[in-house]
């Protein structure tokens, strides 16, 4: 493994300081360069370089180490590769290197900003999402990270993101009356349960939970009463959709007994989410889905992957239908075309990131599936009537 002055110890020291086998690291670096033409280097948790060499030739420096450390820690936090800027305006991304639950360091790659956002419109941009996914797969293949822990972090982040989106939507609408929220969201929740669409049911449930939080204050008894009403609604919808009576009966008896013992809002919300999972499990043995369920699978795929370079054909595969058939049924059931709805999802995600973070616009564009920053600004303005910068200023000043 190459040396890099004080920042690159001898190969034999790497396992002790970064949890990596030198031969495995060399193999990973060679495969990654062959696939992407990009470097791969190993760092400690504080960002200090211990293997490989950045293309800029600058291994040290406090700001360089901080950028690499941030990418590694953010990757561990969110359970997926994290993308950041280095001080020399390179795009870097990282995954953690772990021993069980201990963070030992990270694997980092990079590309010049011009490769990610080429000035020439004819030049294809680097697929950063693909490079990130490949780095994660490579680390999992060589067993240098805790895949189960990262998956748990991703699931938790997905739940937090749904809740954050619901809070953002609630604040944007103003303080709706709880009964109005219930009347608006109950049909969506029931429909999602009947279709067996767990992600959509969770999204609708999150919107109701946010309304409960803002309406009930800190009254545990009031929140419990709302939870009981939701539990009855969920179980009834599942029973009408052909859910397993045995599973539903067990969910009702066990969960209702547990409800009386809960005394915090966090525990009550976790109880309700657990009940939803039991209810959705009761629908697992139903007959094959109809077109609305196929469309629901495509919508779920789009929501989960809208930050990636997905296509109509990708969504069709997720729905389990041919692309031509997908085009016929999607607009009928979703009410909008694939590209239109995908752009709306991406803009919604960008709105959330702009409102609650200070990340640079080009990184937010990448996070939301736009490889061209000027196109991101054009699409964002089309759907919101504002530029991303103006939207951020208006939200962060309110």
Phi, psi and omega per residue, in radians:
X1 nan 2.399 -3.051
X2 -1.131 2.648 3.070
X3 -1.633 2.755 3.074
X4 -2.503 1.178 -3.120
X5 0.900 -2.319 -3.079
X6 -1.284 -0.263 -3.033
X7 -1.656 -0.017 -3.129
X8 -2.309 1.593 -3.117
X9 -1.117 3.026 3.070
X10 -1.072 2.739 -3.101
X11 -0.973 -0.672 -3.058
X12 -1.145 -0.344 -3.109
X13 -1.498 -0.283 -3.011
X14 -1.074 -0.792 3.137
X15 -1.018 -0.605 -3.095
X16 -1.239 -0.567 -3.032
X17 -1.822 -0.290 -3.079
X18 -2.335 0.085 3.099
X19 1.216 0.369 -3.081
X20 -2.047 2.471 2.965
X21 -1.450 2.206 -3.069
X22 -0.972 -0.728 -3.128
X23 -1.143 -0.710 3.123
X24 -1.145 -0.697 3.123
X25 -1.109 -0.778 3.124
X26 -1.067 -0.687 3.129
X27 -1.131 -0.778 3.119
X28 -1.095 -0.769 -3.127
X29 -1.090 -0.724 -3.138
X30 -1.154 -0.738 3.131
X31 -1.153 -0.690 -3.106
X32 -1.185 -0.716 3.117
X33 -1.160 -0.651 3.135
X34 -1.135 -0.650 -3.103
X35 -1.366 -0.676 -2.960
X36 -2.106 -0.187 -3.061
X37 1.166 0.505 -3.065
X38 -2.165 2.669 3.135
X39 -1.367 2.795 3.018
X40 -2.363 2.242 3.116
X41 -2.391 2.783 -3.078
X42 -1.867 2.496 -3.133
X43 -2.358 2.824 2.985
X44 -1.417 2.971 3.115
X45 -0.986 -0.504 3.137
X46 -1.500 0.079 3.088
X47 1.615 -0.064 3.133
X48 -1.133 2.319 -3.099
X49 -1.300 2.313 3.099
X50 -2.262 -0.054 3.115
X51 -2.880 2.396 -3.104
X52 1.453 -3.104 -3.079
X53 -2.601 2.225 3.053
X54 -1.069 2.614 -3.098
X55 -1.202 -0.386 3.139
X56 -1.314 -0.241 3.136
X57 1.407 0.017 3.136
X58 -1.841 1.788 -3.099
X59 -1.550 -0.598 -3.028
X60 -1.706 -2.790 -3.103
X61 1.654 2.327 -3.061
X62 -1.068 -0.736 -3.090
X63 -1.181 -0.601 3.092
X64 -1.136 -0.793 3.133
X65 -1.102 -0.703 -3.141
X66 -1.077 -0.728 -3.126
X67 -1.135 -0.751 3.129
X68 -1.179 -0.710 3.113
X69 -1.084 -0.713 3.126
X70 -1.101 -0.745 -3.137
X71 -1.091 -0.725 3.141
X72 -1.156 -0.835 -3.090
X73 -1.160 -0.657 3.103
X74 -1.175 -0.620 3.097
X75 -1.111 -0.750 3.103
X76 -1.140 -0.704 -3.109
X77 -1.095 -0.776 -3.042
X78 -1.677 -0.182 3.076
X79 1.411 0.293 -3.141
X80 -2.672 2.867 -3.129
X81 -0.982 2.417 -3.131
X82 -1.889 2.436 -3.119
X83 -1.946 2.295 3.135
X84 -2.462 2.990 2.992
X85 -1.668 2.421 2.966
X86 -1.608 2.892 -3.084
X87 -1.040 -0.400 -3.129
X88 -1.661 0.424 3.058
X89 1.055 0.626 2.957
X90 -1.787 2.575 3.056
X91 -1.499 2.184 3.115
X92 -2.103 2.655 3.053
X93 -2.490 2.706 -2.992
X94 -2.608 2.758 2.933
X95 -2.270 2.662 -3.116
X96 -1.364 2.612 2.932
X97 -1.817 2.216 -2.989
X98 -2.335 2.674 2.939
X99 -2.101 1.852 -2.970
X100 1.013 -2.025 3.131
X101 -1.799 0.113 -3.121
X102 -1.582 2.274 3.074
X103 -1.416 2.064 -3.116
X104 -1.758 -0.411 -3.099
X105 2.897 -2.559 -3.128
X106 -2.811 2.819 2.980
X107 -1.855 2.247 -3.025
X108 -2.223 2.451 2.980
X109 -2.269 3.023 -3.036
X110 -2.748 2.849 3.023
X111 -2.668 2.639 3.080
X112 -1.151 2.577 -3.115
X113 -1.013 -0.593 -3.114
X114 -1.172 -0.414 3.082
X115 -1.341 -0.554 -3.126
X116 -1.436 -0.687 3.119
X117 -2.176 1.299 -3.083
X118 -1.133 2.425 3.112
X119 -1.233 -0.564 3.134
X120 -1.390 2.059 -3.103
X121 -1.129 -0.293 -3.134
X122 -1.418 -0.490 -3.094
X123 -1.292 2.165 3.133
X124 -1.215 2.383 3.125
X125 -1.290 2.724 3.054
X126 -1.136 2.360 3.095
X127 -1.400 1.464 -3.078
X128 -1.103 -0.681 3.124
X129 -1.042 -0.768 3.124
X130 -1.135 -0.705 3.119
X131 -1.131 -0.667 3.093
X132 -1.135 -0.829 -3.129
X133 -1.076 -0.665 -3.132
X134 -1.200 -0.641 3.104
X135 -1.134 -0.731 3.101
X136 -1.102 -0.762 3.129
X137 -1.108 -0.664 3.132
X138 -1.140 -0.747 3.123
X139 -1.152 -0.679 3.103
X140 -1.162 -0.707 -3.140
X141 -1.054 -0.657 -3.126
X142 -1.633 0.126 3.010
X143 0.968 0.801 3.131
X144 -1.861 0.155 3.067
X145 -2.492 2.928 -3.141
X146 -1.621 1.580 -3.044
X147 -1.080 -0.668 -3.118
X148 -1.146 -0.710 3.131
X149 -1.150 -0.743 3.127
X150 -1.121 -0.678 3.109
X151 -1.100 -0.688 3.099
X152 -1.133 -0.690 3.103
X153 -1.147 -0.680 3.106
X154 -1.106 -0.746 3.141
X155 -1.117 -0.734 3.123
X156 -1.120 -0.720 3.127
X157 -1.109 -0.707 3.107
X158 -1.047 -0.722 3.106
X159 -1.154 -0.737 3.123
X160 -1.124 -0.633 -3.136
X161 -1.163 -0.740 3.082
X162 -1.040 -0.744 -3.133
X163 -1.156 -0.731 3.127
X164 -1.110 -0.702 3.102
X165 -1.118 -0.679 3.122
X166 -1.154 -0.714 3.105
X167 -1.122 -0.740 3.128
X168 -1.065 -0.773 3.130
X169 -1.136 -0.680 3.133
X170 -1.082 -0.812 -3.122
X171 -1.157 -0.635 -3.141
X172 -1.147 -0.610 3.141
X173 -1.396 -0.411 -3.017
X174 1.692 3.072 -3.047
X175 -1.355 1.445 3.080
X176 -1.144 2.626 3.014
X177 -1.159 2.477 -3.097
X178 -1.012 -0.684 -3.136
X179 -1.130 -0.638 3.094
X180 -1.135 -0.730 3.104
X181 -1.072 -0.772 -3.120
X182 -1.077 -0.773 -3.135
X183 -1.137 -0.553 -3.131
X184 -1.386 -0.691 -3.014
X185 -1.610 -0.415 -3.102
X186 -1.006 -0.789 3.122
X187 -1.057 -0.686 3.135
X188 -1.150 -0.696 3.134
X189 -1.145 -0.814 -3.132
X190 -1.115 -0.740 -3.137
X191 -1.095 -0.738 3.141
X192 -1.127 -0.702 3.115
X193 -1.133 -0.774 -3.122
X194 -1.092 -0.567 3.136
X195 -1.472 -0.130 -3.095
X196 1.273 0.400 -3.105
X197 -1.607 1.550 -3.053
X198 -1.088 -0.784 3.137
X199 -1.059 -0.729 3.125
X200 -1.178 -0.650 3.078
X201 -1.093 -0.721 3.113
X202 -1.126 -0.684 3.126
X203 -1.112 -0.794 3.116
X204 -1.125 -0.712 3.126
X205 -1.099 -0.687 3.108
X206 -1.074 -0.683 3.126
X207 -1.122 -0.668 3.097
X208 -1.193 -0.700 -3.122
X209 -1.124 -0.655 3.091
X210 -1.108 -0.736 3.104
X211 -1.094 -0.710 3.105
X212 -1.072 -0.767 -3.117
X213 -1.034 -0.795 -3.089
X214 -1.364 -0.423 -3.073
X215 -1.585 -0.618 -3.026
X216 -1.534 -0.166 -3.087
X217 1.114 -2.317 -3.136
X218 -1.877 0.280 -3.110
X219 -1.361 1.855 -3.129
X220 -1.112 -0.660 -3.112
X221 -1.153 -0.658 3.106
X222 -1.161 -0.759 3.125
X223 -1.098 -0.693 3.098
X224 -1.055 -0.710 -3.130
X225 -1.125 -0.681 3.078
X226 -1.141 -0.694 3.135
X227 -1.099 -0.707 3.120
X228 -1.128 -0.702 3.115
X229 -1.114 -0.736 3.105
X230 -1.134 -0.682 -3.138
X231 -1.074 -0.756 3.121
X232 -1.107 -0.766 -3.138
X233 -1.073 -0.801 -3.123
X234 -1.095 -0.795 -3.106
X235 -1.159 -0.696 -3.140
X236 -1.137 -0.760 3.136
X237 -1.081 -0.712 3.140
X238 -1.179 -0.694 3.130
X239 -1.120 -0.724 3.121
X240 -1.149 -0.465 -3.123
X241 -1.555 0.056 3.095
X242 1.632 0.388 3.124
X243 -1.162 2.724 -3.116
X244 -1.122 2.087 3.133
X245 -1.042 -0.638 -3.112
X246 -1.120 -0.770 3.131
X247 -1.147 -0.760 -3.137
X248 -1.113 -0.731 -3.134
X249 -1.103 -0.751 3.107
X250 -1.106 -0.714 3.126
X251 -1.074 -0.780 -3.103
X252 -1.115 -0.879 -3.079
X253 -1.142 -0.856 -3.077
X254 -1.186 -0.774 -3.069
X255 -1.261 -0.676 3.127
X256 -1.148 -0.624 3.094
X257 -1.146 -0.668 3.138
X258 -1.239 -0.563 -3.077
X259 -0.999 -0.731 -3.056
X260 -1.109 -0.376 -3.065
X261 -1.628 -0.110 -3.074
X262 -1.451 2.498 -3.087
X263 -2.402 0.352 3.056
X264 -2.431 2.674 -3.134
X265 -1.095 -0.708 -3.130
X266 -1.073 -0.745 -3.139
X267 -1.157 -0.657 3.139
X268 -1.153 -0.730 -3.139
X269 -1.180 -0.686 3.079
X270 -1.110 -0.659 3.103
X271 -1.065 -0.767 -3.098
X272 -1.187 -0.693 3.104
X273 -1.135 -0.675 3.075
X274 -1.108 -0.691 3.099
X275 -1.102 -0.737 3.109
X276 -1.013 -0.738 3.139
X277 -1.097 -0.713 3.111
X278 -1.112 -0.720 3.136
X279 -1.109 -0.758 -3.131
X280 -1.178 -0.584 3.089
X281 -1.091 -0.540 -3.109
X282 -1.184 -0.289 -3.105
X283 -1.674 0.037 -2.995
X284 -1.119 -0.480 -3.044
X285 -1.688 0.256 -3.126
X286 -1.261 2.988 3.139
X287 -1.172 3.013 -3.110
X288 -1.027 2.523 -3.079
X289 -1.230 2.734 3.079
X290 -1.627 -2.944 -3.069
X291 -1.100 -0.645 3.141
X292 -1.104 -0.640 3.104
X293 -1.221 -0.658 3.081
X294 -1.086 -0.749 3.103
X295 -1.121 -0.672 3.131
X296 -1.088 -0.677 3.109
X297 -1.127 -0.690 3.109
X298 -1.135 -0.727 3.131
X299 -1.123 -0.712 3.104
X300 -1.081 -0.792 3.105
X301 -1.022 -0.761 -3.127
X302 -1.126 -0.741 3.130
X303 -1.124 -0.722 -3.087
X304 -1.293 -0.507 -3.006
X305 -2.060 0.280 -3.051
X306 -1.139 -0.310 3.085
X307 -1.418 -0.015 -3.135
X308 -1.906 2.988 -3.122
X309 -1.471 1.210 -3.104
X310 -1.588 2.742 -3.127
X311 -2.150 3.021 3.076
X312 -1.031 -0.677 3.137
X313 -1.136 -0.615 3.078
X314 -1.089 -0.780 3.134
X315 -1.138 -0.650 3.109
X316 -1.099 -0.726 3.097
X317 -1.101 -0.691 3.118
X318 -1.119 -0.584 3.126
X319 -1.386 -0.289 -3.138
X320 1.416 0.484 -3.136
X321 -2.322 2.930 3.102
X322 -1.275 2.693 3.125
X323 -0.984 -0.721 -3.124
X324 -1.164 -0.723 3.103
X325 -1.169 -0.650 3.132
X326 -1.044 -0.774 -3.135
X327 -1.054 -0.616 -3.108
X328 -1.250 -0.681 -3.037
X329 -1.574 -0.411 -2.993
X330 -1.145 -0.902 -3.096
X331 -1.152 -0.558 3.126
X332 -1.093 -0.710 -3.060
X333 -1.660 -0.551 -3.118
X334 -1.570 -0.349 3.123
X335 1.468 -0.096 -3.126
X336 -2.563 2.804 3.113
X337 -1.271 2.839 -3.081
X338 -1.038 -0.912 -3.063
X339 -1.109 -0.715 3.141
X340 -1.072 -0.824 -3.090
X341 -1.235 -0.634 3.106
X342 -1.106 -0.774 3.096
X343 -1.084 -0.672 3.104
X344 -1.094 -0.756 3.108
X345 -1.067 -0.736 -3.126
X346 -1.154 -0.709 3.105
X347 -1.158 -0.708 3.096
X348 -1.034 -0.743 3.119
X349 -1.138 -0.708 3.120
X350 -1.113 -0.679 3.116
X351 -1.028 -0.760 -3.139
X352 -1.111 -0.794 -3.121
X353 -1.156 -0.682 3.128
X354 -1.149 -0.641 -3.069
X355 -1.301 -0.492 -3.018
X356 -2.187 0.326 3.070
X357 -2.612 2.871 3.101
X358 -1.924 0.356 3.133
X359 -1.060 2.576 -3.138
X360 -1.116 2.634 -3.049
X361 -1.057 -0.636 -3.113
X362 -1.175 -0.584 3.098
X363 -1.263 -0.651 3.063
X364 -1.124 -0.685 3.081
X365 -1.012 -0.781 3.109
X366 -1.103 -0.779 -3.135
X367 -1.030 -0.502 -3.047
X368 -1.781 0.207 3.017
X369 1.576 0.230 3.114
X370 -1.852 2.106 3.122
X371 -1.564 -0.191 -3.119
X372 -2.084 2.041 -3.068
X373 -1.160 -0.637 3.139
X374 -1.164 -0.636 3.088
X375 -1.194 -0.658 3.069
X376 -1.005 -0.820 -3.121
X377 -1.127 -0.659 3.136
X378 -1.133 -0.816 -3.136
X379 -1.168 -0.741 -3.126
X380 -1.036 -0.759 -3.123
X381 -1.183 -0.601 3.136
X382 -1.094 -0.656 -3.062
X383 -1.598 -0.377 -3.086
X384 -2.030 -0.287 -3.081
X385 1.393 0.077 -3.113
X386 -2.357 2.770 2.968
X387 -1.343 2.751 3.096
X388 -0.988 -0.714 -3.126
X389 -1.109 -0.748 3.137
X390 -1.185 -0.669 3.111
X391 -1.078 -0.795 3.131
X392 -1.053 -0.782 -3.118
X393 -1.082 -0.704 -3.116
X394 -1.209 -0.617 -3.106
X395 -1.384 -0.672 -3.081
X396 -1.393 -0.261 3.091
X397 -1.591 -0.229 -3.091
X398 -1.537 nan nan
